[in-house]
Amino acid sequence: MPFVVTYPLQVFLIRKPQWYKHVHNINRLWSHIFLRMFLAPLIVEWRTKLNPKQRYIFTPNHSSYLDIPMMLRAIPGFLNFVGKSSLAKVPLWGKVYDKLYISVDRKSAISSAKSYIKSVQSLEKGRSLVIFPEGTIPTTAGEQMLPFKDGPFKLAIEKQLPLVPVTMPYNQHFMPDLDGKLKIRWHPLKMIVHEPIDTTGLTLNDLPVLKEKVFQIIQTELTKHTSTHVNRYSDYQEISALSQVGV
């Protein structure tokens, strides 16, 4: 409902690139309202303080269609998302996504090359990137991640930009991926924004080590939360809706 209400204004504003930032802020607003409507506690655990003047490449785990609204809600700045091409085909949202963000068909070498060029151009314009290195939602979402793609790590090295791992351990409980079927169920939410990983001086020869380092940071956090997971029917101590913790 929050998206539908703001949709006419978004369609009007995506007509001109200079207005895209306003559309992004509207997306941030409806994501915020959307999450509040479900009264789901959200803890954002900051293990770093981001520099507003710095461009970053954020690499979150991918477990749910809730991931993008969560990133919009929590991460400041004019972000650009790199997502699968099917997002551009979603009714209503697809039209906005196709204009504002970057879609890629990972089965097509041409599409992958175009998305890489657009990603570079976006960084050069000062927009930080959000790239899900798994490339898709795994069947073991929230537990064991898929092997990471090279894209975000190659970009970070070539542009000498810091990588920021992001862990979202519970999104798949709130909005699971059910082959296109929409199902929402109440569950506390959490996001851990890890310390940036500096890529200054790294070369493409360092890519495998960098990729493994980011993978282990996120996977370790997912494993920890899976082993201690509780839900609303256990002894979870509920807190106020969408509270935020800074570390």
N, C-alpha and C positions, 0 to 999 in steps of 0.2 A: 504493500500500500504506500509506504513512503516514497518508493521509487516511482510508482505510477503517478502520484500526485505531482512530483517534480519533473516528470518526463517531458511535458510540453515545453517547459523552459529549457531543458537540456537540448531538445531538438532544435530550438531556435538558436541557441548559443553555439552549437557545433558547426554552424555555417561558416564561421570564420576562425582560423587558427589562433588569432590573438585572444579569442574568448575561451579557448580550451581550458585554461587554468580555472576559470569560473565554473566550468562544467565539472572539473575535478573536485572542486570544493563542494559543489552540490552533491556529488557522489559520496563525499566524506560525510556530509550532513545526513543523507538518507541512510547510510550505513550505521551511523551513530543512533538514529531514531529506531531503525530496524532492530538493533540489538537490545535497545532499552525496552522495546515492546514486549520482549519475552522475559524480562526481569531476570536475566541470566547473569550471575556475578562474573565479572571479567577482571582478572588480575593481570596487569602488564608489569612484568618484572624487568626493569632496566638494569643491565649490568654494565652499561656504558652511558655516556652523555654525548649525544650526537652534535656535531658542529653544523649549524644551519647553513654555513657557507660551503660545506664540503659535499661533493657528490659521492654517493655510495652505490654499491650493488648489493641489494638485499637478497639472501638466498634462503627462503623459508621451506620447511617440509610441506608436502602437499597431501592433504588428507580429506578435503571437503570443498564443496562450492562455497562454503562460508569463509574460506581462506582470504579471498580478495576483500570482502567487506571488513574482515578483521584487520587486515593490513591498512585499509583505508581509514578505519577508525583510530588506529593506534600510532601509525608512523606519520610524522609531520612532513610537510614539503609537497612539491608538485611532482608526484611519482609517475613513472611510466611502467606499466605492466606488460610482460611478455607472456602471452597465454596461447593455448591451442586454438586453431582456426575455428573450431566448432562454437566458440564463444561469440564469434561475429555472426552466427546464424541463429542465436537465441532471440525469440520475438522481443521487440522493443529494445532490450538491453544491447543486443547485437549491433544495432545501428550506432549507438553511442560508443560502444567498445571499439568498433572498427575505425571510428574517426579519432578517438582520443588515445587509444593504446595500440599495442603491437600484437598482431595475431600471426601464428606460424603453424604450418602443416609439417610436422616433423618427419613425415614420410616422403616429403618432397625436398630434394636438394635445392631446387630453385627458391622455394618458399623459405627454407632455412637461411639461405644466403641473403635474401631480401630482408628478413627479420633482423639478421645480424647487422646489415648496413643501417637499417632504421634505428637499431639500438645504439650504434655508434653516433649517429646524428643526434639522437635524443640526449646522450651524455654530453655532446659538444654544445648543446643548447642549455645545459645546466640542470637537466632533470635526472634525478636518481632513478635507478632501475630496480624493479622487483622481478626476479626470474626464479621460477620453481625448478631447481636442478634435476628433479626426478622426471620432469616432463609430463607426468600424468599421475592420477590418483591410484596408488597400488591397492590390491585386495587386502593387504596387511596394513592399511593406513593407520597411523598412530602407534604402530608397533615396530615393524621392520621396513625401512625405506628401500626403494629401488636404487640400483646403481645410478650415480649422478652423470648427467651429460656434461660435455666439456664447455659448452657455450659461455656461461657466466664467468668461469674461471679464466678462459681465454680473453674475454673482454677486460676483466679486472687487471690481468697482467699487461695486456697491450696498452691500456690506458693508465696503468699504474694507479688504480683506484682501490680503496679499501673495500673488502668484502665484509658484510655483516650477516652472520648466521642468525636465523630466527626459528625458534621452536614453538609449535602450536600443538600441544599433546592431546587436546580433548575435542577438537572440532568435529571429528568423525562421529562422536557420540551425539553431538547437537544436531548436525545435518549430515547424515551418512550419504555416500554415493551409492545410489540404488538403480543404476542403469537408466537414468533419466527421470525416475520417479522422485517426486519431492516429498520428503518426510522430515519433519522437525520435531525434536523432542527436547525437553528441558534438560540442561546440564550445565554445570559451572564451566567457565571458559578461562583459559590462561594462555599468555604469550610471554616467551622469554626472548628478549633482544640481547644477544651476546655482544661481547666486545669486538670491535672491528679488527680484521686481520690485514695488516699492512702488506702491500704487494710491491713496495718500492724496491727496485733493483732485481726483482724476479724476472725470469725469462720463461719462455714456453717450455723449456726443459723442466721447470719446477711445477708445471701444471698438475701432474699426477699426485705429487706430494700435497699441494695446496688443496686439491679436490678431496683427498682422503682426510686431511685435517678438518675441513668443514663438515664432511660426512660424520666423522667421529664425534664432533662437538654436538651436533644435533641428535645423532642416534643415541649417544650416552644419556642425553636429557630425556628423550622419549622412553628409553628403557627404564630410567629411574621413575618416571611418572606412571608408566604402565605397572610397575611392581608395587607402587603405593596407591594405585587408583582407587578412588571412592566415588560414589555418586549420591544423589539426593536421598536415596533410600537407605544409606548407611549412616556413618557418624560424621558426615561432612558438616562442618560448622559454617552455616550460611552467613555471608556478609552482605553489605548493601550492594545493590545492583550497580555493576560496572564501576567498581572501585578500582583505583590504580595505585600500584606500589612502585616507587622509584628507588633504585639501589645505586 
